[in-house]
Amino acid sequence: MAGASKNSRSAVATHKFFCPDCGGEIVMKTMYESGRLKNIAECSKCKRVERRPKDFK
């Protein structure tokens, strides 16, 4: 049986986060600091930076 794989059948959905202060979209960025990769969430409008999108609330 040569069907599609289980992962290819699932729908891809990305969740968009929005800043509660200004309404701008929150994007994830990867920064390289002191020899480590660091993921941060940054608002595109007000440039507020948090560790993850849930921390904006």
Buried (B, 14 or more C-beta within 10 A) or exposed (E): EEEEEEEEEEEEEEEEBBBEEEEBEBEEEEEEEEEEEEEBBBBEBEEBBBEEBEEBE
